[in-house]
């Protein structure tokens, strides 16, 4: 087996292991599993309030923290049974499979990975980010200064998460093949310790993890390598079985506007959000929180999802070219009953209409 193929095989096995043993049974994609994965949401989107007693388990920590200070709690028309503090794609997919999570926020790659292993779920809301979200952090004294220096280096790689696609896009743009580097299969939650221990030479980090890492290790030669690689999509998504439940679909319809309005509130109330999230929840200093927020860009929610679907298809094709997932039509991953709902809930300046 060629060197590159070995790495791809390891990546697939590693992802399945990370999502837990229950997922392994789906990897064979039995006919029954594929039927679940391709199920279309039933009927039109419910228009009324969710029935009394409707509950959802929602893994969207930022919204959880925004509802109160943004004054949106009163508009929540159902009960949130729990707010699991989970965000990594493999963890969310396992939560969907275990019926312990009804709705989650992720980048665009986890839905592609879920489809590849027979876990049926669909996207119900989209935020676009037209600016880079990740910086490649280097291990202390690695000597890496540019993406071209990645050749022959060990790179932290989580194929089921946005960070994995950022790696693949950055390598492609730099003219490097996957076989020119060593892709070390790890969940993104382990990137920090892998860099600290020099298990990897470089890994993509987002904020506030990047700031925490560089504040401790920059003195030892660690640095951030910036690129213009964009991870375009941030999405809300839910299992097919949840979307086919009229009461739960109505609850999600109620939640989507609160999600987008909460993000806008955080953008417009930076001091309070820095204190609530970056300082109290994430443990960074107020000064670092201000620096992080200053590097961000205002949220944008597309009225039409065509651009998002095209981007998701390009991402899926890139993953398929690398041998990480089968070819797939990503249009089936979007529940267009919810299209534009997030955008219509926010002021016009936060809507992407192109």
PyMOL commands that set and color helices and strands:
alter all, ss='L'
color gray80, all
select helices_A, chain A and resi 3-18+21-24+31-37+61-69+73-75+89-97+109-116+147-150+162-173+178-180+188-196+209-220+240-243+246-268+270-279+286-294+306-321+330-333+336-338+341-344+348-350
alter helices_A, ss='H'
color red, helices_A
select strands_A, chain A and resi 55-59+79-82+103-107+121-128+135-138+154-157+182-185+202-205+224-225+233-239+301-302+351-352
alter strands_A, ss='S'
color yellow, strands_A
deselect
rebuild
show_as cartoon
